[in-house]
Amino acid sequence: MVSQKSVFYLVREEILPEAIKKTIKVKDMLKRGEARTINEAVEKMELSRSAYYKYKDYVFPFYEASKEKIVTLALLLEHKQGVLSRVLNTIAADHGSVLTINQGIPLQGVANATVSLETAELVIDLEALLDKLRMVEGVKRLEVLGQA
């Protein structure tokens, strides 16, 4: 018997069909306690139970897929004292564990850096951490390079 390997894609929410978007919202409502039963949640979202059961095991937010994973970030940082330190402190404040740091030589006032971090102990979801990192003074660009 040949086993099929699962393939995962990172897809922007805007292109998902409504049934999948609603399924994600139903799962979120149940998780946060906004609905006590699946039936109550699907009714609030105007989604059929069959559509919910069809998709529920196959869709989940990005941050859930990255829970307890190693995530590698690519950053473009201003060449100013303390920028990388503020990035690392932001990660540490939310209990991210930095595994590797690589920073290139600054050219034209900016430096490329990659940071790999373990997300197992994060006290916030990965998307919220990424938003915080983008707000750090001196961070010009931030991208997720990959997950392991």
Secondary structure, DSSP 4 states (H G I P E B T S, - for coil): -PPPPP------GGGS-HHHHHHHHHHHHHHHTS-SSHHHHHHHHT--HHHHHHHTTT---HHHHTTTSEEEEEEEEESSTTHHHHHHHHHHHTT-EEEEEEEPPPBTTEEEEEEEEE-TT-SS-HHHHHHHHHHSTTEEEEEEEEE-
